[in-house]
């Protein structure tokens, strides 16, 4: 499955919508995504599993890039 992770670069700061970034991670479960990203020291706001239609929509974006973690 592909997960969309919304996060803040700085783990110690309060989330600010304008600085929220997204990355896409392949994993079996949300717990696995969190485990893979633990070393990055980021503030994860939300993890969303993408169904086929949503994934197709996200792939149209020039910013879509599947992370290797």
mmCIF file as Biopython writes it, N, C-alpha, C and O atoms, coordinates in Angstrom:
data_model
#
loop_
_atom_site.group_PDB
_atom_site.id
_atom_site.type_symbol
_atom_site.label_atom_id
_atom_site.label_alt_id
_atom_site.label_comp_id
_atom_site.label_asym_id
_atom_site.label_entity_id
_atom_site.label_seq_id
_atom_site.pdbx_PDB_ins_code
_atom_site.Cartn_x
_atom_site.Cartn_y
_atom_site.Cartn_z
_atom_site.occupancy
_atom_site.B_iso_or_equiv
_atom_site.auth_seq_id
_atom_site.auth_asym_id
_atom_site.pdbx_PDB_model_num
ATOM 1   N N  . UNK A ? 1  ? 0.823  -1.175 0.000   1.0 0.0 1  A 1 
ATOM 2   C CA . UNK A ? 1  ? 0.000  0.000  0.000   1.0 0.0 1  A 1 
ATOM 3   C C  . UNK A ? 1  ? 0.872  1.244  0.000   1.0 0.0 1  A 1 
ATOM 4   O O  . UNK A ? 1  ? 2.008  1.243  0.475   1.0 0.0 1  A 1 
ATOM 5   N N  . UNK A ? 2  ? 0.302  2.297  -0.546  1.0 0.0 2  A 1 
ATOM 6   C CA . UNK A ? 2  ? 0.982  3.587  -0.549  1.0 0.0 2  A 1 
ATOM 7   C C  . UNK A ? 2  ? 0.291  4.494  0.465   1.0 0.0 2  A 1 
ATOM 8   O O  . UNK A ? 2  ? -0.933 4.620  0.476   1.0 0.0 2  A 1 
ATOM 9   N N  . UNK A ? 3  ? 1.098  5.120  1.314   1.0 0.0 3  A 1 
ATOM 10  C CA . UNK A ? 3  ? 0.588  6.032  2.335   1.0 0.0 3  A 1 
ATOM 11  C C  . UNK A ? 3  ? 1.059  7.442  2.022   1.0 0.0 3  A 1 
ATOM 12  O O  . UNK A ? 3  ? 2.190  7.647  1.581   1.0 0.0 3  A 1 
ATOM 13  N N  . UNK A ? 4  ? 0.187  8.410  2.253   1.0 0.0 4  A 1 
ATOM 14  C CA . UNK A ? 4  ? 0.550  9.823  2.155   1.0 0.0 4  A 1 
ATOM 15  C C  . UNK A ? 4  ? 0.790  10.314 3.576   1.0 0.0 4  A 1 
ATOM 16  O O  . UNK A ? 4  ? -0.083 10.203 4.437   1.0 0.0 4  A 1 
ATOM 17  N N  . UNK A ? 5  ? 1.971  10.853 3.813   1.0 0.0 5  A 1 
ATOM 18  C CA . UNK A ? 5  ? 2.352  11.327 5.136   1.0 0.0 5  A 1 
ATOM 19  C C  . UNK A ? 5  ? 2.444  12.844 5.103   1.0 0.0 5  A 1 
ATOM 20  O O  . UNK A ? 5  ? 3.227  13.407 4.338   1.0 0.0 5  A 1 
ATOM 21  N N  . UNK A ? 6  ? 1.646  13.504 5.929   1.0 0.0 6  A 1 
ATOM 22  C CA . UNK A ? 6  ? 1.715  14.954 6.078   1.0 0.0 6  A 1 
ATOM 23  C C  . UNK A ? 6  ? 2.557  15.234 7.310   1.0 0.0 6  A 1 
ATOM 24  O O  . UNK A ? 6  ? 2.311  14.673 8.378   1.0 0.0 6  A 1 
ATOM 25  N N  . UNK A ? 7  ? 3.548  16.099 7.164   1.0 0.0 7  A 1 
ATOM 26  C CA . UNK A ? 7  ? 4.501  16.297 8.254   1.0 0.0 7  A 1 
ATOM 27  C C  . UNK A ? 7  ? 5.076  17.702 8.254   1.0 0.0 7  A 1 
ATOM 28  O O  . UNK A ? 7  ? 4.940  18.459 7.293   1.0 0.0 7  A 1 
ATOM 29  N N  . UNK A ? 8  ? 5.724  18.025 9.367   1.0 0.0 8  A 1 
ATOM 30  C CA . UNK A ? 8  ? 6.487  19.265 9.531   1.0 0.0 8  A 1 
ATOM 31  C C  . UNK A ? 8  ? 7.967  18.885 9.623   1.0 0.0 8  A 1 
ATOM 32  O O  . UNK A ? 8  ? 8.321  17.887 10.252  1.0 0.0 8  A 1 
ATOM 33  N N  . UNK A ? 9  ? 8.813  19.674 9.002   1.0 0.0 9  A 1 
ATOM 34  C CA . UNK A ? 9  ? 10.261 19.410 9.026   1.0 0.0 9  A 1 
ATOM 35  C C  . UNK A ? 9  ? 10.849 19.435 10.435  1.0 0.0 9  A 1 
ATOM 36  O O  . UNK A ? 9  ? 11.715 18.624 10.765  1.0 0.0 9  A 1 
ATOM 37  N N  . UNK A ? 10 ? 10.381 20.357 11.255  1.0 0.0 10 A 1 
ATOM 38  C CA . UNK A ? 10 ? 10.946 20.529 12.590  1.0 0.0 10 A 1 
ATOM 39  C C  . UNK A ? 10 ? 10.040 19.862 13.631  1.0 0.0 10 A 1 
ATOM 40  O O  . UNK A ? 10 ? 8.896  20.272 13.826  1.0 0.0 10 A 1 
ATOM 41  N N  . UNK A ? 11 ? 10.556 18.853 14.278  1.0 0.0 11 A 1 
ATOM 42  C CA . UNK A ? 11 ? 9.756  18.068 15.217  1.0 0.0 11 A 1 
ATOM 43  C C  . UNK A ? 11 ? 9.368  18.850 16.469  1.0 0.0 11 A 1 
ATOM 44  O O  . UNK A ? 11 ? 8.365  18.521 17.102  1.0 0.0 11 A 1 
ATOM 45  N N  . UNK A ? 12 ? 10.132 19.873 16.842  1.0 0.0 12 A 1 
ATOM 46  C CA . UNK A ? 12 ? 9.882  20.592 18.089  1.0 0.0 12 A 1 
ATOM 47  C C  . UNK A ? 12 ? 8.903  21.752 17.939  1.0 0.0 12 A 1 
ATOM 48  O O  . UNK A ? 12 ? 8.457  22.308 18.943  1.0 0.0 12 A 1 
ATOM 49  N N  . UNK A ? 13 ? 8.562  22.128 16.720  1.0 0.0 13 A 1 
ATOM 50  C CA . UNK A ? 13 ? 7.686  23.279 16.510  1.0 0.0 13 A 1 
ATOM 51  C C  . UNK A ? 13 ? 6.223  22.874 16.409  1.0 0.0 13 A 1 
ATOM 52  O O  . UNK A ? 13 ? 5.886  21.738 16.076  1.0 0.0 13 A 1 
ATOM 53  N N  . UNK A ? 14 ? 5.374  23.838 16.705  1.0 0.0 14 A 1 
ATOM 54  C CA . UNK A ? 14 ? 3.931  23.647 16.555  1.0 0.0 14 A 1 
ATOM 55  C C  . UNK A ? 14 ? 3.620  23.578 15.056  1.0 0.0 14 A 1 
ATOM 56  O O  . UNK A ? 14 ? 4.156  24.376 14.287  1.0 0.0 14 A 1 
ATOM 57  N N  . UNK A ? 15 ? 2.763  22.641 14.624  1.0 0.0 15 A 1 
ATOM 58  C CA . UNK A ? 15 ? 2.435  22.550 13.201  1.0 0.0 15 A 1 
ATOM 59  C C  . UNK A ? 15 ? 1.797  23.826 12.662  1.0 0.0 15 A 1 
ATOM 60  O O  . UNK A ? 15 ? 0.907  24.401 13.288  1.0 0.0 15 A 1 
ATOM 61  N N  . UNK A ? 16 ? 2.258  24.255 11.508  1.0 0.0 16 A 1 
ATOM 62  C CA . UNK A ? 16 ? 1.725  25.414 10.812  1.0 0.0 16 A 1 
ATOM 63  C C  . UNK A ? 16 ? 1.346  24.939 9.407   1.0 0.0 16 A 1 
ATOM 64  O O  . UNK A ? 16 ? 2.178  24.388 8.686   1.0 0.0 16 A 1 
ATOM 65  N N  . UNK A ? 17 ? 0.101  25.154 9.032   1.0 0.0 17 A 1 
ATOM 66  C CA . UNK A ? 17 ? -0.412 24.624 7.772   1.0 0.0 17 A 1 
ATOM 67  C C  . UNK A ? 17 ? 0.454  25.013 6.575   1.0 0.0 17 A 1 
ATOM 68  O O  . UNK A ? 17 ? 0.678  24.195 5.683   1.0 0.0 17 A 1 
ATOM 69  N N  . UNK A ? 18 ? 0.934  26.235 6.550   1.0 0.0 18 A 1 
ATOM 70  C CA . UNK A ? 18 ? 1.719  26.704 5.412   1.0 0.0 18 A 1 
ATOM 71  C C  . UNK A ? 18 ? 3.054  25.981 5.275   1.0 0.0 18 A 1 
ATOM 72  O O  . UNK A ? 18 ? 3.655  25.999 4.201   1.0 0.0 18 A 1 
ATOM 73  N N  . UNK A ? 19 ? 3.516  25.359 6.321   1.0 0.0 19 A 1 
ATOM 74  C CA . UNK A ? 19 ? 4.785  24.632 6.263   1.0 0.0 19 A 1 
ATOM 75  C C  . UNK A ? 19 ? 4.606  23.117 6.212   1.0 0.0 19 A 1 
ATOM 76  O O  . UNK A ? 19 ? 5.589  22.377 6.256   1.0 0.0 19 A 1 
ATOM 77  N N  . UNK A ? 20 ? 3.376  22.655 6.122   1.0 0.0 20 A 1 
ATOM 78  C CA . UNK A ? 20 ? 3.127  21.217 6.042   1.0 0.0 20 A 1 
ATOM 79  C C  . UNK A ? 20 ? 3.616  20.693 4.699   1.0 0.0 20 A 1 
ATOM 80  O O  . UNK A ? 20 ? 3.362  21.284 3.650   1.0 0.0 20 A 1 
ATOM 81  N N  . UNK A ? 21 ? 4.315  19.585 4.756   1.0 0.0 21 A 1 
ATOM 82  C CA . UNK A ? 21 ? 4.831  18.940 3.553   1.0 0.0 21 A 1 
ATOM 83  C C  . UNK A ? 21 ? 4.242  17.540 3.459   1.0 0.0 21 A 1 
ATOM 84  O O  . UNK A ? 21 ? 3.694  17.018 4.429   1.0 0.0 21 A 1 
ATOM 85  N N  . UNK A ? 22 ? 4.361  16.943 2.286   1.0 0.0 22 A 1 
ATOM 86  C CA . UNK A ? 22 ? 3.829  15.597 2.079   1.0 0.0 22 A 1 
ATOM 87  C C  . UNK A ? 22 ? 4.909  14.709 1.486   1.0 0.0 22 A 1 
ATOM 88  O O  . UNK A ? 22 ? 5.747  15.152 0.702   1.0 0.0 22 A 1 
ATOM 89  N N  . UNK A ? 23 ? 4.866  13.449 1.880   1.0 0.0 23 A 1 
ATOM 90  C CA . UNK A ? 23 ? 5.712  12.437 1.262   1.0 0.0 23 A 1 
ATOM 91  C C  . UNK A ? 23 ? 4.871  11.179 1.104   1.0 0.0 23 A 1 
ATOM 92  O O  . UNK A ? 23 ? 3.858  11.003 1.782   1.0 0.0 23 A 1 
ATOM 93  N N  . UNK A ? 24 ? 5.297  10.327 0.219   1.0 0.0 24 A 1 
ATOM 94  C CA . UNK A ? 24 ? 4.574  9.101  -0.076  1.0 0.0 24 A 1 
ATOM 95  C C  . UNK A ? 24 ? 5.488  7.926  0.238   1.0 0.0 24 A 1 
ATOM 96  O O  . UNK A ? 24 ? 6.633  7.869  -0.211  1.0 0.0 24 A 1 
ATOM 97  N N  . UNK A ? 25 ? 4.956  6.983  1.026   1.0 0.0 25 A 1 
ATOM 98  C CA . UNK A ? 25 ? 5.756  5.860  1.506   1.0 0.0 25 A 1 
ATOM 99  C C  . UNK A ? 25 ? 5.001  4.563  1.228   1.0 0.0 25 A 1 
ATOM 100 O O  . UNK A ? 25 ? 3.789  4.482  1.428   1.0 0.0 25 A 1 
ATOM 101 N N  . UNK A ? 26 ? 5.726  3.560  0.769   1.0 0.0 26 A 1 
ATOM 102 C CA . UNK A ? 26 ? 5.128  2.246  0.555   1.0 0.0 26 A 1 
ATOM 103 C C  . UNK A ? 26 ? 5.387  1.382  1.776   1.0 0.0 26 A 1 
ATOM 104 O O  . UNK A ? 26 ? 6.523  1.254  2.234   1.0 0.0 26 A 1 
ATOM 105 N N  . UNK A ? 27 ? 4.313  0.787  2.302   1.0 0.0 27 A 1 
ATOM 106 C CA . UNK A ? 27 ? 4.418  -0.078 3.476   1.0 0.0 27 A 1 
ATOM 107 C C  . UNK A ? 27 ? 3.149  -0.919 3.571   1.0 0.0 27 A 1 
ATOM 108 O O  . UNK A ? 27 ? 2.183  -0.697 2.842   1.0 0.0 27 A 1 
ATOM 109 N N  . UNK A ? 28 ? 3.173  -1.884 4.482   1.0 0.0 28 A 1 
ATOM 110 C CA . UNK A ? 28 ? 2.006  -2.746 4.686   1.0 0.0 28 A 1 
ATOM 111 C C  . UNK A ? 28 ? 1.001  -2.125 5.657   1.0 0.0 28 A 1 
ATOM 112 O O  . UNK A ? 28 ? -0.210 -2.252 5.473   1.0 0.0 28 A 1 
ATOM 113 N N  . UNK A ? 29 ? 1.516  -1.448 6.698   1.0 0.0 29 A 1 
ATOM 114 C CA . UNK A ? 29 ? 0.652  -0.874 7.730   1.0 0.0 29 A 1 
ATOM 115 C C  . UNK A ? 29 ? 1.174  0.494  8.147   1.0 0.0 29 A 1 
ATOM 116 O O  . UNK A ? 29 ? 2.333  0.832  7.905   1.0 0.0 29 A 1 
ATOM 117 N N  . UNK A ? 30 ? 0.296  1.277  8.780   1.0 0.0 30 A 1 
ATOM 118 C CA . UNK A ? 30 ? 0.680  2.601  9.271   1.0 0.0 30 A 1 
ATOM 119 C C  . UNK A ? 30 ? 1.818  2.504  10.281  1.0 0.0 30 A 1 
ATOM 120 O O  . UNK A ? 30 ? 2.716  3.346  10.289  1.0 0.0 30 A 1 
ATOM 121 N N  . UNK A ? 31 ? 1.784  1.498  11.119  1.0 0.0 31 A 1 
ATOM 122 C CA . UNK A ? 31 ? 2.840  1.307  12.121  1.0 0.0 31 A 1 
ATOM 123 C C  . UNK A ? 31 ? 4.211  1.160  11.454  1.0 0.0 31 A 1 
ATOM 124 O O  . UNK A ? 31 ? 5.214  1.667  11.956  1.0 0.0 31 A 1 
ATOM 125 N N  . UNK A ? 32 ? 4.241  0.462  10.321  1.0 0.0 32 A 1 
ATOM 126 C CA . UNK A ? 32 ? 5.491  0.276  9.586   1.0 0.0 32 A 1 
ATOM 127 C C  . UNK A ? 32 ? 5.993  1.617  9.028   1.0 0.0 32 A 1 
ATOM 128 O O  . UNK A ? 32 ? 7.197  1.874  9.018   1.0 0.0 32 A 1 
ATOM 129 N N  . UNK A ? 33 ? 5.084  2.451  8.574   1.0 0.0 33 A 1 
ATOM 130 C CA . UNK A ? 33 ? 5.456  3.789  8.083   1.0 0.0 33 A 1 
ATOM 131 C C  . UNK A ? 33 ? 6.093  4.583  9.214   1.0 0.0 33 A 1 
ATOM 132 O O  . UNK A ? 33 ? 7.155  5.180  9.037   1.0 0.0 33 A 1 
ATOM 133 N N  . UNK A ? 34 ? 5.443  4.590  10.381  1.0 0.0 34 A 1 
ATOM 134 C CA . UNK A ? 34 ? 5.991  5.328  11.530  1.0 0.0 34 A 1 
ATOM 135 C C  . UNK A ? 34 ? 7.371  4.805  11.923  1.0 0.0 34 A 1 
ATOM 136 O O  . UNK A ? 34 ? 8.261  5.583  12.267  1.0 0.0 34 A 1 
ATOM 137 N N  . UNK A ? 35 ? 7.541  3.502  11.871  1.0 0.0 35 A 1 
ATOM 138 C CA . UNK A ? 35 ? 8.831  2.902  12.226  1.0 0.0 35 A 1 
ATOM 139 C C  . UNK A ? 35 ? 9.905  3.322  11.219  1.0 0.0 35 A 1 
ATOM 140 O O  . UNK A ? 35 ? 11.033 3.627  11.607  1.0 0.0 35 A 1 
ATOM 141 N N  . UNK A ? 36 ? 9.561  3.340  9.933   1.0 0.0 36 A 1 
ATOM 142 C CA . UNK A ? 36 ? 10.517 3.730  8.897   1.0 0.0 36 A 1 
ATOM 143 C C  . UNK A ? 36 ? 10.930 5.197  9.027   1.0 0.0 36 A 1 
ATOM 144 O O  . UNK A ? 36 ? 12.074 5.550  8.740   1.0 0.0 36 A 1 
ATOM 145 N N  . UNK A ? 37 ? 9.998  6.051  9.459   1.0 0.0 37 A 1 
ATOM 146 C CA . UNK A ? 37 ? 10.268 7.490  9.519   1.0 0.0 37 A 1 
ATOM 147 C C  . UNK A ? 37 ? 10.783 7.961  10.875  1.0 0.0 37 A 1 
ATOM 148 O O  . UNK A ? 37 ? 11.101 9.141  11.029  1.0 0.0 37 A 1 
ATOM 149 N N  . UNK A ? 38 ? 10.872 7.087  11.843  1.0 0.0 38 A 1 
ATOM 150 C CA . UNK A ? 38 ? 11.284 7.474  13.199  1.0 0.0 38 A 1 
ATOM 151 C C  . UNK A ? 38 ? 12.656 8.151  13.223  1.0 0.0 38 A 1 
ATOM 152 O O  . UNK A ? 38 ? 12.858 9.088  13.994  1.0 0.0 38 A 1 
ATOM 153 N N  . UNK A ? 39 ? 13.582 7.707  12.413  1.0 0.0 39 A 1 
ATOM 154 C CA . UNK A ? 39 ? 14.941 8.254  12.421  1.0 0.0 39 A 1 
ATOM 155 C C  . UNK A ? 39 ? 15.030 9.628  11.756  1.0 0.0 39 A 1 
ATOM 156 O O  . UNK A ? 39 ? 16.033 10.321 11.928  1.0 0.0 39 A 1 
ATOM 157 N N  . UNK A ? 40 ? 14.016 10.037 11.007  1.0 0.0 40 A 1 
ATOM 158 C CA . UNK A ? 40 ? 14.064 11.315 10.299  1.0 0.0 40 A 1 
ATOM 159 C C  . UNK A ? 40 ? 13.821 12.519 11.203  1.0 0.0 40 A 1 
ATOM 160 O O  . UNK A ? 40 ? 14.086 13.650 10.797  1.0 0.0 40 A 1 
ATOM 161 N N  . UNK A ? 41 ? 13.325 12.303 12.418  1.0 0.0 41 A 1 
ATOM 162 C CA . UNK A ? 41 ? 13.082 13.376 13.378  1.0 0.0 41 A 1 
ATOM 163 C C  . UNK A ? 41 ? 12.174 14.467 12.798  1.0 0.0 41 A 1 
ATOM 164 O O  . UNK A ? 41 ? 12.507 15.653 12.812  1.0 0.0 41 A 1 
ATOM 165 N N  . UNK A ? 42 ? 11.019 14.028 12.290  1.0 0.0 42 A 1 
ATOM 166 C CA . UNK A ? 42 ? 10.021 14.948 11.759  1.0 0.0 42 A 1 
ATOM 167 C C  . UNK A ? 42 ? 8.762  14.858 12.615  1.0 0.0 42 A 1 
ATOM 168 O O  . UNK A ? 42 ? 8.577  13.895 13.359  1.0 0.0 42 A 1 
ATOM 169 N N  . UNK A ? 43 ? 7.908  15.854 12.508  1.0 0.0 43 A 1 
ATOM 170 C CA . UNK A ? 43 ? 6.646  15.883 13.236  1.0 0.0 43 A 1 
ATOM 171 C C  . UNK A ? 43 ? 5.547  15.387 12.294  1.0 0.0 43 A 1 
ATOM 172 O O  . UNK A ? 43 ? 5.077  16.139 11.440  1.0 0.0 43 A 1 
ATOM 173 N N  . UNK A ? 44 ? 5.141  14.136 12.445  1.0 0.0 44 A 1 
ATOM 174 C CA . UNK A ? 44 ? 4.117  13.555 11.587  1.0 0.0 44 A 1 
ATOM 175 C C  . UNK A ? 44 ? 2.758  14.046 12.061  1.0 0.0 44 A 1 
ATOM 176 O O  . UNK A ? 44 ? 2.380  13.842 13.214  1.0 0.0 44 A 1 
ATOM 177 N N  . UNK A ? 45 ? 2.027  14.695 11.162  1.0 0.0 45 A 1 
ATOM 178 C CA . UNK A ? 45 ? 0.693  15.192 11.482  1.0 0.0 45 A 1 
ATOM 179 C C  . UNK A ? 45 ? -0.378 14.154 11.191  1.0 0.0 45 A 1 
ATOM 180 O O  . UNK A ? 45 ? -1.288 13.948 11.995  1.0 0.0 45 A 1 
ATOM 181 N N  . UNK A ? 46 ? -0.266 13.498 10.031  1.0 0.0 46 A 1 
ATOM 182 C CA . UNK A ? 46 ? -1.324 12.610 9.598   1.0 0.0 46 A 1 
ATOM 183 C C  . UNK A ? 46 ? -0.766 11.611 8.592   1.0 0.0 46 A 1 
ATOM 184 O O  . UNK A ? 46 ? 0.071  11.960 7.759   1.0 0.0 46 A 1 
ATOM 185 N N  . UNK A ? 47 ? -1.232 10.369 8.674   1.0 0.0 47 A 1 
ATOM 186 C CA . UNK A ? 47 ? -0.866 9.338  7.708   1.0 0.0 47 A 1 
ATOM 187 C C  . UNK A ? 47 ? -2.154 8.810  7.104   1.0 0.0 47 A 1 
ATOM 188 O O  . UNK A ? 47 ? -3.061 8.387  7.821   1.0 0.0 47 A 1 
ATOM 189 N N  . UNK A ? 48 ? -2.228 8.837  5.785   1.0 0.0 48 A 1 
ATOM 190 C CA . UNK A ? 48 ? -3.441 8.434  5.079   1.0 0.0 48 A 1 
ATOM 191 C C  . UNK A ? 48 ? -3.112 7.352  4.061   1.0 0.0 48 A 1 
ATOM 192 O O  . UNK A ? 48 ? -2.199 7.511  3.250   1.0 0.0 48 A 1 
ATOM 193 N N  . UNK A ? 49 ? -3.857 6.254  4.105   1.0 0.0 49 A 1 
ATOM 194 C CA . UNK A ? 49 ? -3.689 5.224  3.084   1.0 0.0 49 A 1 
ATOM 195 C C  . UNK A ? 49 ? -4.405 5.699  1.821   1.0 0.0 49 A 1 
ATOM 196 O O  . UNK A ? 49 ? -5.522 6.211  1.892   1.0 0.0 49 A 1 
ATOM 197 N N  . UNK A ? 50 ? -3.758 5.529  0.666   1.0 0.0 50 A 1 
ATOM 198 C CA . UNK A ? 50 ? -4.328 5.997  -0.591  1.0 0.0 50 A 1 
ATOM 199 C C  . UNK A ? 50 ? -4.970 4.840  -1.342  1.0 0.0 50 A 1 
ATOM 200 O O  . UNK A ? 50 ? -4.323 3.827  -1.610  1.0 0.0 50 A 1 
ATOM 201 N N  . UNK A ? 51 ? -6.259 4.999  -1.685  1.0 0.0 51 A 1 
ATOM 202 C CA . UNK A ? 51 ? -6.903 3.996  -2.523  1.0 0.0 51 A 1 
ATOM 203 C C  . UNK A ? 51 ? -6.477 4.243  -3.977  1.0 0.0 51 A 1 
ATOM 204 O O  . UNK A ? 51 ? -5.752 5.198  -4.254  1.0 0.0 51 A 1 
ATOM 205 N N  . UNK A ? 52 ? -6.916 3.403  -4.889  1.0 0.0 52 A 1 
ATOM 206 C CA . UNK A ? 52 ? -6.455 3.489  -6.277  1.0 0.0 52 A 1 
ATOM 207 C C  . UNK A ? 52 ? -6.780 4.827  -6.928  1.0 0.0 52 A 1 
ATOM 208 O O  . UNK A ? 52 ? -5.935 5.400  -7.617  1.0 0.0 52 A 1 
ATOM 209 N N  . UNK A ? 53 ? -7.992 5.332  -6.718  1.0 0.0 53 A 1 
ATOM 210 C CA . UNK A ? 53 ? -8.391 6.599  -7.337  1.0 0.0 53 A 1 
ATOM 211 C C  . UNK A ? 53 ? -7.588 7.776  -6.782  1.0 0.0 53 A 1 
ATOM 212 O O  . UNK A ? 53 ? -7.144 8.646  -7.532  1.0 0.0 53 A 1 
ATOM 213 N N  . UNK A ? 54 ? -7.409 7.792  -5.473  1.0 0.0 54 A 1 
ATOM 214 C CA . UNK A ? 54 ? -6.654 8.881  -4.851  1.0 0.0 54 A 1 
ATOM 215 C C  . UNK A ? 54 ? -5.191 8.816  -5.272  1.0 0.0 54 A 1 
ATOM 216 O O  . UNK A ? 54 ? -4.572 9.851  -5.520  1.0 0.0 54 A 1 
ATOM 217 N N  . UNK A ? 55 ? -4.636 7.612  -5.356  1.0 0.0 55 A 1 
ATOM 218 C CA . UNK A ? 55 ? -3.248 7.451  -5.789  1.0 0.0 55 A 1 
ATOM 219 C C  . UNK A ? 55 ? -3.077 7.939  -7.225  1.0 0.0 55 A 1 
ATOM 220 O O  . UNK A ? 55 ? -2.090 8.604  -7.538  1.0 0.0 55 A 1 
ATOM 221 N N  . UNK A ? 56 ? -4.030 7.616  -8.099  1.0 0.0 56 A 1 
ATOM 222 C CA . UNK A ? 56 ? -3.960 8.071  -9.487  1.0 0.0 56 A 1 
ATOM 223 C C  . UNK A ? 56 ? -3.977 9.597  -9.545  1.0 0.0 56 A 1 
ATOM 224 O O  . UNK A ? 56 ? -3.256 10.197 -10.342 1.0 0.0 56 A 1 
ATOM 225 N N  . UNK A ? 57 ? -4.795 10.221 -8.708  1.0 0.0 57 A 1 
ATOM 226 C CA . UNK A ? 57 ? -4.849 11.682 -8.640  1.0 0.0 57 A 1 
ATOM 227 C C  . UNK A ? 57 ? -3.515 12.254 -8.157  1.0 0.0 57 A 1 
ATOM 228 O O  . UNK A ? 57 ? -3.002 13.205 -8.747  1.0 0.0 57 A 1 
ATOM 229 N N  . UNK A ? 58 ? -2.955 11.689 -7.098  1.0 0.0 58 A 1 
ATOM 230 C CA . UNK A ? 58 ? -1.690 12.189 -6.543  1.0 0.0 58 A 1 
ATOM 231 C C  . UNK A ? 58 ? -0.541 12.034 -7.539  1.0 0.0 58 A 1 
ATOM 232 O O  . UNK A ? 58 ? 0.362  12.870 -7.577  1.0 0.0 58 A 1 
ATOM 233 N N  . UNK A ? 59 ? -0.568 10.971 -8.346  1.0 0.0 59 A 1 
ATOM 234 C CA . UNK A ? 59 ? 0.500  10.744 -9.327  1.0 0.0 59 A 1 
ATOM 235 C C  . UNK A ? 59 ? 0.515  11.804 -10.418 1.0 0.0 59 A 1 
ATOM 236 O O  . UNK A ? 59 ? 1.538  11.984 -11.080 1.0 0.0 59 A 1 
ATOM 237 N N  . UNK A ? 60 ? -0.584 12.506 -10.622 1.0 0.0 60 A 1 
ATOM 238 C CA . UNK A ? 60 ? -0.643 13.566 -11.618 1.0 0.0 60 A 1 
ATOM 239 C C  . UNK A ? 60 ? 0.166  14.791 -11.196 1.0 0.0 60 A 1 
ATOM 240 O O  . UNK A ? 60 ? 0.548  15.606 -12.036 1.0 0.0 60 A 1 
ATOM 241 N N  . UNK A ? 61 ? 0.425  14.918 -9.904  1.0 0.0 61 A 1 
ATOM 242 C CA . UNK A ? 61 ? 1.176  16.052 -9.389  1.0 0.0 61 A 1 
ATOM 243 C C  . UNK A ? 61 ? 2.653  15.910 -9.739  1.0 0.0 61 A 1 
ATOM 244 O O  . UNK A ? 61 ? 3.204  14.809 -9.704  1.0 0.0 61 A 1 
ATOM 245 N N  . UNK A ? 62 ? 3.288  17.025 -10.077 1.0 0.0 62 A 1 
ATOM 246 C CA . UNK A ? 62 ? 4.728  16.991 -10.377 1.0 0.0 62 A 1 
ATOM 247 C C  . UNK A ? 62 ? 5.554  16.727 -9.120  1.0 0.0 62 A 1 
ATOM 248 O O  . UNK A ? 62 ? 6.722  16.349 -9.213  1.0 0.0 62 A 1 
ATOM 249 N N  . UNK A ? 63 ? 4.949  16.926 -7.934  1.0 0.0 63 A 1 
ATOM 250 C CA . UNK A ? 63 ? 5.666  16.713 -6.678  1.0 0.0 63 A 1 
ATOM 251 C C  . UNK A ? 63 ? 5.596  15.260 -6.192  1.0 0.0 63 A 1 
ATOM 252 O O  . UNK A ? 63 ? 6.216  14.924 -5.184  1.0 0.0 63 A 1 
ATOM 253 N N  . UNK A ? 64 ? 4.859  14.403 -6.885  1.0 0.0 64 A 1 
ATOM 254 C CA . UNK A ? 64 ? 4.718  13.013 -6.441  1.0 0.0 64 A 1 
ATOM 255 C C  . UNK A ? 64 ? 6.047  12.284 -6.615  1.0 0.0 64 A 1 
ATOM 256 O O  . UNK A ? 64 ? 6.607  12.222 -7.710  1.0 0.0 64 A 1 
ATOM 257 N N  . UNK A ? 65 ? 6.530  11.740 -5.512  1.0 0.0 65 A 1 
ATOM 258 C CA . UNK A ? 65 ? 7.756  10.948 -5.535  1.0 0.0 65 A 1 
ATOM 259 C C  . UNK A ? 65 ? 7.658  9.963  -4.391  1.0 0.0 65 A 1 
ATOM 260 O O  . UNK A ? 65 ? 7.477  10.361 -3.241  1.0 0.0 65 A 1 
ATOM 261 N N  . UNK A ? 66 ? 7.775  8.683  -4.694  1.0 0.0 66 A 1 
ATOM 262 C CA . UNK A ? 66 ? 7.715  7.630  -3.694  1.0 0.0 66 A 1 
ATOM 263 C C  . UNK A ? 66 ? 9.040  7.586  -2.951  1.0 0.0 66 A 1 
ATOM 264 O O  . UNK A ? 66 ? 10.091 7.399  -3.564  1.0 0.0 66 A 1 
ATOM 265 N N  . UNK A ? 67 ? 8.999  7.758  -1.627  1.0 0.0 67 A 1 
ATOM 266 C CA . UNK A ? 67 ? 10.216 7.798  -0.802  1.0 0.0 67 A 1 
ATOM 267 C C  . UNK A ? 67 ? 10.768 6.402  -0.580  1.0 0.0 67 A 1 
ATOM 268 O O  . UNK A ? 67 ? 10.009 5.450  -0.396  1.0 0.0 67 A 1 
ATOM 269 N N  . UNK A ? 68 ? 12.072 6.281  -0.596  1.0 0.0 68 A 1 
ATOM 270 C CA . UNK A ? 68 ? 12.740 5.026  -0.239  1.0 0.0 68 A 1 
ATOM 271 C C  . UNK A ? 68 ? 13.280 5.166  1.164   1.0 0.0 68 A 1 
ATOM 272 O O  . UNK A ? 68 ? 14.327 5.774  1.382   1.0 0.0 68 A 1 
ATOM 273 N N  . UNK A ? 69 ? 12.554 4.596  2.118   1.0 0.0 69 A 1 
ATOM 274 C CA . UNK A ? 69 ? 12.998 4.670  3.519   1.0 0.0 69 A 1 
ATOM 275 C C  . UNK A ? 69 ? 13.191 3.295  4.081   1.0 0.0 69 A 1 
ATOM 276 O O  . UNK A ? 69 ? 13.562 3.150  5.246   1.0 0.0 69 A 1 
#
